[in-house]
Amino acid sequence: MLATLDPATGTFTAAKDGYYHVDCQVLFNGSNSGCVVLDIIVDDNDSNGQGVYCGPLGAQSLSVSTVVHLAAASTLTCLAGNQLAMSETVGGPLNYEVARNFIAISAVP
């Protein structure tokens, strides 16, 4: 099994047990204000890293970087959300004033 990142959903699936370095980033380009939370989620239920930004969302970015342990076939997503709109998976479709998003995952030897 090869490790995969599904670009339609932003879901990464680990090929083997091990440690992985994860970088997630969202760039907002809107006019609203509020708080944005960016979580690294393992297997749909376990937050392994979190960043929070509160203020105007015009040309602001938020990033989270961490190392996580994943079992083979575990999934990982970066989830951005706020009180003004529904959540969005980083690497998946863009919605709510998100101009760009980014996810990078690499195995740690």
N, C-alpha and C positions, 0 to 999 in steps of 0.2 A: 504494500500500500504506500502510495506517495502522499506527502503532506499536500493539502490543497487549500486554496483560498477562493471561495465562490464569490466572484465579483458582483453577482446579482443580489446576494444577501449579506456580504461582508463577513461570512463565517469561515474561520480557519479550522481545519481538522488535522490534528497531529498524526503523523505516520508512525511514530514510536514514542515510547516513554522517554522523558528527558526534560531538561530545563530549556526554556525559550525566552529570548529577550523580545519584548513587545513595545512598540512605539505607536501611539495613536494621537492624531491631531485633527481638530476641526477649526475652520476659519469661517467666521460669521461676517456677513456683508449686508447688514440690514439696518433698520432705524429704530427697532424696539429696544427696550431695556429689560433686564431681568437677570436671573441666575441660571447658568448652564452647568450641568454636571456631566462629566465624562468618566465612565466606568469601564474597566476591563473585566469582562464576565467570562467565567469558565463553566462549561456545561450548563448554561442557562440559569445559574442560580448563585454563583459564588463570586463576589466582587473581590478582585485581587489588586486593584489600584484605582485611585479616584482623584480627579481634579475638579475644582469648582472655580467658576468665574462669575462675578456679579457686577453689572454695570451696563453701559450702552453696548450693543452688539454690532456696531458698525466697524468693520475691519479689525475685529479682535480675534485672537486665536487662543485655543486652549489645548494643552498637550499633556499626556500621561505616558510615562516610561517605567517599565518594571521588568523583573524576571519572574517567571512563573514555572511551576512544575506541571507538566501535562502527561497524562497516561495516553497510551496509544488509543486513537479514535476519539479522544476528548475534543470538544469544540471550544473555540474562543471567539468572542466578539468584543468590539468596543462600542459602547452604547452612549450616545449623547442625548440629553433630554433637558427640558426646562418646564417651568410652570405655564408657559404660554402656548406650548404646542406638544404634539405627540413625540415620542422618542424616535431616534433615528440610529440605525446601525452604521458605524463608520465603515466605509468600503462598499456600502450598498447604495441604494438610490438616494439622491439628495432631496431634502425638503426643508421647510422652515428656514429661510434666510441663510442657509449654509452655502457658501460659495465654493468651498473645497473641503474634502476630507482626505485622510491619509492613514494607512495602517501598514506597518512593517514588522515582520516577525522573522527571527532567525534562531536556529538552534545554537545553544551554548555548548561548546565542546567539553 
